[in-house]
Amino acid sequence: MENLSGKKVAILSTDGFEQVELTEPKKALEQVGAKTFVVSPHGGEIKGWKSTEWGDKVKVDRELKDAKADDYDALLLPGGVMNPDKLRMDPNAVAFVKAFFDAGKPVAAICHGPQLLIEAGVVRGRKLTSWPSLKTDLKNAGANWVDEQVVVDHNLTTSRKPADIPAFNRAIQEQFAGAEMMAGHRG
């Protein structure tokens, strides 16, 4: 089992995140010692989406305006249709994501999360996966899209959907644990 003791992971999200795509990876990271921080454009709480209806609320640990990529070792981008669609329209969210890539830090995105990667301009030449409806958008942005449970390309780990969460969780535990080795890679 990986050890993420001392690692800080930012989870960038807002209202409409797919509930299990935030809560399950968060739990998996914390189980191996990581400290997770939900970062959102607004404080208080954000509301999840649970398949076809509103889900539970999650406490926001830090407002985006007060967060810097330098403060974290890795970034997690949950999906949900509404969540990344709102975030990609926020210049601060896009800059936050891009800063992790500029620093060569590990980033993980599931389902619709890669919409933020497109907006940040970081997918060109990378192999990745996502919810199938993003295939054309990702290809048009220069990505090599594949239909696989989990794809790891240097510092980027992507996954397709909630059913892939167990494999996604194992992959991000490994990727985030190996962050020191990747810090020199500029994607």
C-alpha positions, 0 to 999 in steps of 0.5 A: 500500500502507498504512503501519502503521509505529509502529502497535500492534495487539492480537490478543485470542485464546485456545485454539481460535482458527481458525488462519488467522484469526489468522496471516494477518491478523497477517502482513498487518498486519506486512507493512505495518509494524504491530507485533502483540501476541497478548493472551490470558487465559493466558501461554505459548502458545495452540493454534489450530484448523485446520478440523477438528483442532488446529493450531499453537501461537502465542506469547502476547505479553501476558497479558490482566491486564497489557493495556490498550486504551490501549497499542494503536492497534487490536484484531483478534478472530479467530474459531473456535468455541471461541475467542470462546466462551471469551473472552466468558465472561471479564469482562476480555476483554469489558472489553478489547474494550469499551475499544477502542470507548469510545476510538473505536479501530479493531476488526476481527472475523472469523467467530465473533469478533463473539460478543465484540462482542455480549457487549461491547454494541457492535453495536446499530445497526451494520452488520456480518457474521459466520459465518452461524450468528451472524446471529440472535444479532447481529440480536437484539443490535440489529445490521444483519447482512448477508451480505457478504465484508467490512463496514466501519461507522465503526471496525468491520470484520467479515468472514465466514469464512476464504475472505474473508481476502484482502479482510478483510486489505486492509480492516483494513490501510486501516482501521488506517492511518486510525485517526487520522481515526477516533479522535474517533468514538465508536461 
